[in-house]
């Protein structure tokens, strides 16, 4: 299997890809996906909301961190191999050093109540960002009744029953294919 060639009509320089993903990394305390969506969909308009949702969905079922998978796909799409390396470098370089600094702070001052409070506040902000991004990603699917059923099934299976992600995604993916084929055959 070969990868499709990058789209020359939508070429973005590798330096711009690097800077875009570096801006995501700098902003993304507590999770980068909300900032990734804002940068790629709302600010720079590299992707439509539906394209972003598709790439994040793909990134979630592949091994590795979601944002890394998305950055590889976006880098390839707009600048080929150079875009992949630019996206990954932008995404990893700044957080690497920030994490090192936070690890030193936590190791040195982690028992101090104010530091514990600061880390708790950061965790709450991160949870809010993840929730907000999930709602934004669901918005393009709101008009599709079947999509909402699968969103609800996925939420209940993972959040309520705490079933493992991979089997839930595989079952829902297969089920959605069967339902879609069945609905097309009925027409």
N, C-alpha and C positions, 0 to 999 in steps of 0.2 A: 504494500500500500504506500502510495506517495502522497505527500501533503500538497494541497492545492497551492499554486503560486500566489504570492501576495498580489493584491489588487493594485495595479499601477495607477489607476484613476484616483485612488484614495491614498496615495503615498504620503507618509509623514516622516520627516527626517528623524534619524535615530537620536539626535541630540534633543529634539522636542519630546520624544518618547521618554528618554532618560529624565528630563526635567519634570515631565508630567508625573511619572511614577515616583520621583523623588519628592514631589509636592504631596503625593498621597502618603508616602512614608512619614514625612515630617508631621502631617496632620493626624495621622492615624493612631493616636493613643487609645488603647482599649479596643481596637479593631479597625481595620482599614477599609472594609467594604463600603461603609457609608461615604467615605471620602473618595473612594475609587469611583463610585457611581456619580457623585457630584462632579468630579473632574472629567470623567470620560463621557458622561451623558449630558449633563447640564451646562458645564462651562465650556469645554472644548468641542463638544458634539462629535466626538469620534465615533460614538455608537448611539443607536436609538435605544429607548428604554427596553424594547423587546430583545434587541441584540444583546444588551447587557445581561438581561435576565437569562437568556439562552446560554451565554458564556459562563455565568455564575453557576447555573444548573449543571453544565458540563463539568466545571471545575470541582463541584461538590462530589461528583461520582467518580472522579479520577483520584488516584493516590496523591498525597501531598496537600499542602495548604491551598485553599481555594484561590486566594489572591495571586499566588505564584502561578497557578494554572491559568488564571485569567490573563496575567501579564504575559505569559508565553504566547497565548493565542493572539492577544492584541499586538504584541511586538511583531509576530510573524505576519499578521494580516497587513500591517501598515509599512513594514520595513524589512521583512525577511529575517535572515539570521542575525543581522546587525541589530534589528529591532528587538529580537528576543534578548540578546545580551544587554542592550540598553535598558529595556524594561526591568530585567532582573537586577542589574546594577543599581538603577534608581530606587528600586523597591527595597534593596537589602543594605546598601551602604550606610545610610543615615541611621536606620533603626539598630544596626549592629552596634554602633558607638553609643547610642542612647541606652540600649539594654545593658551594655557594659557599665555605664554610669549608674543606672538604677540598681543594678546588682550590687555595686559597691556601696551605694546608699543603704540598701536594704540589709546587707551583711553588717554594715557598721552601726546603723541606727534603727534597725527593724523593730527593736523592743520599745522604742520611744512611742508613747501613746499618740502624739501628734503625727508622727510618721505613719503609724498604723491607720489613723484616721484619714490621712491623705491617700494612702493606697486603697482604702475602702471607698472613698469618693471617686477615685479613678475607675474602680470596678463598676460602680453604679452608672457612671457616665458611659462606660463601654457597653453595658447591658442595654441602656436606652438607645444608643446608636445602632446596635444590632436590630433591635425591635423596629426602629424607624426605617431602616433599610429594608427589612422584610416587608413592611407595609408598602413602601415605594415599589418594591419589586412585584408585589401582588397586584398593584394598580392596573397594569396593562391587561391582566387576566380577569378583571372584575366583571366584564360583560359576557364572559364565557362560563355558562353554568357548569359544564363538565370540569373545567379547570378548577372552579371553586370547590367542587366535590373532592377532587384529588388533593387540593391544598388542605382541606379539612381532614381528610383521611390521613395524610402525612403528619399533620399537626397532632392529631389524636394518637396515632401510633407511636410517635416519638416523644411528645411532651407528656401525654397522659399515661400511656402504657409502658413507656420507656423501652420500647423495642429497639434493637440495633439498627443504625442508619442504613447500612448496605443492604440487608434483606428487604427493608421497607422500600427503599428506592427501587430495587430490582422488581419487586412485586408490583409496585404502583406503575412503574414504567411498562411492564408487560401488560398489566391490566388496562392502562390507557391506550396502548396500541390495539388491543383486542376491541375495546369499546369504540375507538375511532374507526376501525375497519368495519365493525358491525353497523355503526351509524352511516357510513358511506354506502354500504351494501343496501341499506333500507331505502336510500334515495332513488 
